[in-house]
Amino acid sequence: MTAVIEVKNLTKHYKQTNALDNVSLSIEGGSIYGLLGRNGAGKTTLMSILTAQNFATSGDVKVFGEHPYENARVLSRVCFVRESQKYPDDATPGHAFRAARLFFTNWDQGLADQLIRDFQLPMKQTIKKLSRGQLSAVGVIIGLASRAEITFFDEPYLGLDAVARQIFYDRLLEDYAEHPRTIILSSHLIDEVSNLIEKVIVIDSGTILLDEDTDTLRDRAVTVVGDAAKVDAWATGRDILHREALGRVASVTVLGHLSDAERAEVSASGLDLAPVSLQQLIVRLTQKAGAETQEVR
C-alpha cells in the first residue's frame, strides 16, 4: 500500500524533555492504526505535528507527500479529533457540526444525524455546558461523519461510558468497512481497541517501541503456566518478559514464536500454554524497555 504519512528523524524538544526523540515511521493508506502508549509518551505531540497544530524541533514530516503546515491541500483531507478541543462559549453542537460540514468535503449529514441519536446528544445545549461524555460525543461525531481521508482520534472517548464507547467502536467499524480510509486511534485502553486496529504503533518516552501488524505482534509472545521448577527450566535461555508465582505454580511470559513441535513439548511436560493479550504484551514490552533504559543510564 502507498504511504500517506512519512516521518523521518522527528524530534520535539520542550525545555529539558524530548517529547519526541528521532522518530521515524510510515503510515499506509486504508488501515486502522492504534497509536498506543501510556500518558505522556508523546502520542498527542506526534499527532499535533502531523496535523500542523505544533512544530517540530527537527526532522521531516510529509502528509500526502507534502508538508502539512499552512497547506490547505493537505489539511482539508485530514481530521484531528482531540479531547481538549476548544469551542466558542456560545457554540452548540449544531454550530460545530455545521462548521465541520463546510470544511470537510466528504461530510455525511445522514451519518451525523444517526450518531446524534445514538449518543442522545442535546443539540440545543451550549457545548461549554455539556457533560464530559457529551463533549466527547461531539468529537466522535465530527471524526466519523467527516469521512476525512486521514482521521486522528486522540483519546476522544475518555468521557464516554462503556455503552457509548461500544457505540463508537461499532459505528467506526461499520463506516470504515463501507468507506475505507486511514484512521489513527490513540488510546491507552488497549484491550478495548485491540479488535479494531490492524496495525500497532507503540510510543514510549518519545521513541517508537513497536511498529507492526497486529496479528504479527500477537504472535510475538506466549505464556507458559505450571509447576514452577518445570516452567523455569523451560524458560532458561529464553527472552523473559514477565514472571510471577503463587506457591509452587509459576507463570512466565516469553518473547518468541513457538513452533508446533515446541508447543507439543510444552504440553508433554505437563505445562499449559496461555495466550498473551495485546495489552499484556504492550505493557510488558514497555516495562522491559524502561528497565533497559534505566540500566543504560
Solvent accessible surface area in square Angstrom, and as a share of the most:
residue,aa,sasa,rsa
1,M,168,0.75
2,T,111,0.64
3,A,33,0.26
4,V,23,0.13
5,I,0,0.00
6,E,64,0.29
7,V,2,0.01
8,K,117,0.50
9,N,84,0.43
10,L,0,0.00
11,T,25,0.14
12,K,25,0.11
13,H,87,0.39
14,Y,95,0.36
15,K,180,0.76
16,Q,176,0.78
17,T,82,0.47
18,N,59,0.30
19,A,18,0.14
20,L,0,0.00
21,D,60,0.31
22,N,90,0.46
23,V,2,0.01
24,S,58,0.37
25,L,13,0.06
26,S,48,0.31
27,I,4,0.02
28,E,51,0.23
29,G,17,0.16
30,G,28,0.27
31,S,4,0.02
32,I,1,0.01
33,Y,4,0.02
34,G,0,0.00
35,L,3,0.01
36,L,0,0.00
37,G,9,0.08
38,R,133,0.48
39,N,121,0.62
40,G,83,0.79
41,A,3,0.03
42,G,9,0.09
43,K,11,0.05
44,T,54,0.32
45,T,21,0.12
46,L,3,0.02
47,M,1,0.00
48,S,5,0.03
49,I,9,0.05
50,L,3,0.01
51,T,8,0.04
52,A,20,0.16
53,Q,100,0.44
54,N,40,0.20
55,F,120,0.50
56,A,38,0.29
57,T,82,0.47
58,S,59,0.38
59,G,46,0.45
60,D,59,0.30
61,V,4,0.02
62,K,75,0.32
63,V,2,0.01
64,F,41,0.17
65,G,60,0.57
66,E,55,0.25
67,H,97,0.43
68,P,1,0.01
69,Y,93,0.35
70,E,141,0.63
71,N,17,0.09
72,A,80,0.62
73,R,163,0.59
74,V,1,0.00
75,L,47,0.24
76,S,41,0.27
77,R,87,0.32
78,V,10,0.06
79,C,4,0.02
80,F,23,0.09
81,V,8,0.05
82,R,55,0.20
83,E,71,0.32
84,S,65,0.42
85,Q,78,0.35
86,K,166,0.70
87,Y,54,0.20
88,P,93,0.58
89,D,97,0.50
90,D,107,0.55
91,A,8,0.06
92,T,22,0.13
93,P,0,0.00
94,G,9,0.08
95,H,85,0.38
96,A,11,0.09
97,F,6,0.03
98,R,118,0.43
99,A,60,0.47
100,A,9,0.07
101,R,107,0.39
102,L,158,0.79
103,F,101,0.42
104,F,21,0.09
105,T,126,0.73
106,N,76,0.39
107,W,28,0.10
108,D,40,0.21
109,Q,63,0.28
110,G,49,0.47
111,L,17,0.08
112,A,0,0.00
113,D,53,0.28
114,Q,60,0.27
115,L,0,0.00
116,I,23,0.12
117,R,163,0.59
118,D,36,0.19
119,F,23,0.10
120,Q,152,0.68
121,L,10,0.05
122,P,48,0.30
123,M,66,0.29
124,K,194,0.82
125,Q,74,0.33
126,T,34,0.19
127,I,8,0.04
128,K,129,0.55
129,K,136,0.58
130,L,18,0.09
131,S,62,0.40
132,R,142,0.52
133,G,18,0.17
134,Q,58,0.26
135,L,55,0.28
136,S,10,0.07
137,A,2,0.02
138,V,0,0.00
139,G,10,0.10
140,V,0,0.00
141,I,0,0.00
142,I,21,0.11
143,G,1,0.01
144,L,1,0.01
145,A,0,0.00
146,S,0,0.00
147,R,35,0.13
148,A,4,0.03
149,E,68,0.30
150,I,0,0.00
151,T,1,0.00
152,F,1,0.00
153,F,1,0.00
154,D,10,0.05
155,E,15,0.07
156,P,3,0.02
157,Y,0,0.00
158,L,52,0.26
159,G,22,0.21
160,L,9,0.04
161,D,93,0.48
162,A,67,0.52
163,V,110,0.63
164,A,16,0.13
165,R,43,0.16
166,Q,93,0.41
167,I,40,0.20
168,F,0,0.00
169,Y,10,0.04
170,D,54,0.28
171,R,52,0.19
172,L,1,0.00
173,L,72,0.36
174,E,92,0.41
175,D,10,0.05
176,Y,28,0.11
177,A,78,0.61
178,E,130,0.58
179,H,72,0.32
180,P,94,0.59
181,R,17,0.06
182,T,2,0.01
183,I,1,0.00
184,I,3,0.02
185,L,0,0.00
186,S,0,0.00
187,S,0,0.00
188,H,71,0.32
189,L,49,0.25
190,I,10,0.05
191,D,72,0.37
192,E,67,0.30
193,V,0,0.00
194,S,13,0.08
195,N,131,0.67
196,L,11,0.05
197,I,8,0.04
198,E,80,0.36
199,K,36,0.15
200,V,0,0.00
201,I,1,0.01
202,V,1,0.00
203,I,0,0.00
204,D,12,0.06
205,S,85,0.55
206,G,1,0.01
207,T,57,0.33
208,I,47,0.24
209,L,55,0.27
210,L,13,0.07
211,D,65,0.33
212,E,45,0.20
213,D,68,0.35
214,T,6,0.03
215,D,112,0.58
216,T,76,0.44
217,L,0,0.00
218,R,87,0.32
219,D,66,0.34
220,R,70,0.26
221,A,10,0.08
222,V,7,0.04
223,T,16,0.09
224,V,0,0.00
225,V,43,0.25
226,G,13,0.13
227,D,48,0.25
228,A,20,0.16
229,A,75,0.58
230,K,106,0.45
231,V,0,0.00
232,D,56,0.29
233,A,71,0.55
234,W,33,0.12
235,A,2,0.01
236,T,108,0.63
237,G,84,0.80
238,R,82,0.30
239,D,63,0.33
240,I,78,0.40
241,L,21,0.10
242,H,51,0.23
243,R,107,0.39
244,E,96,0.43
245,A,57,0.44
246,L,156,0.78
247,G,72,0.70
248,R,195,0.71
249,V,78,0.45
250,A,1,0.01
251,S,24,0.15
252,V,1,0.00
253,T,13,0.07
254,V,1,0.00
255,L,32,0.16
256,G,35,0.34
257,H,119,0.53
258,L,4,0.02
259,S,48,0.31
260,D,123,0.64
261,A,77,0.60
262,E,52,0.24
263,R,89,0.32
264,A,62,0.48
265,E,104,0.47
266,V,0,0.00
267,S,74,0.48
268,A,93,0.72
269,S,46,0.30
270,G,60,0.58
271,L,6,0.03
272,D,95,0.49
273,L,53,0.26
274,A,34,0.26
275,P,126,0.79
276,V,15,0.08
277,S,42,0.27
278,L,2,0.01
279,Q,65,0.29
280,Q,94,0.42
281,L,1,0.01
282,I,4,0.02
283,V,59,0.34
284,R,55,0.20
285,L,13,0.07
286,T,15,0.09
287,Q,94,0.42
288,K,58,0.25
289,A,21,0.16
290,G,23,0.22
291,A,54,0.42
292,E,83,0.37
293,T,59,0.34
294,Q,115,0.51
295,E,143,0.64
296,V,132,0.76
297,R,211,0.77
